[in-house]
């Protein structure tokens, strides 16, 4: 009987500690902003409309395997 009471008290105490840690965590997570920046960086280079695909090889160019992929550079 005493063992069950001690286990219940430990469970309640651990739940209280978890709730307090979640409640007092007011700091913003840097992972959220880092993940958002990573998604933006990955999405920015997906446009291959101006690419020139030449030959047959192992380079991906518009879902085809080509030997060379030539893209023009812009300084806008």
Beta strands, then each sheet from edge to edge (+ up, - down):
strand 1: 52-61
strand 2: 64-70
sheet 1: 1+ 2-
end
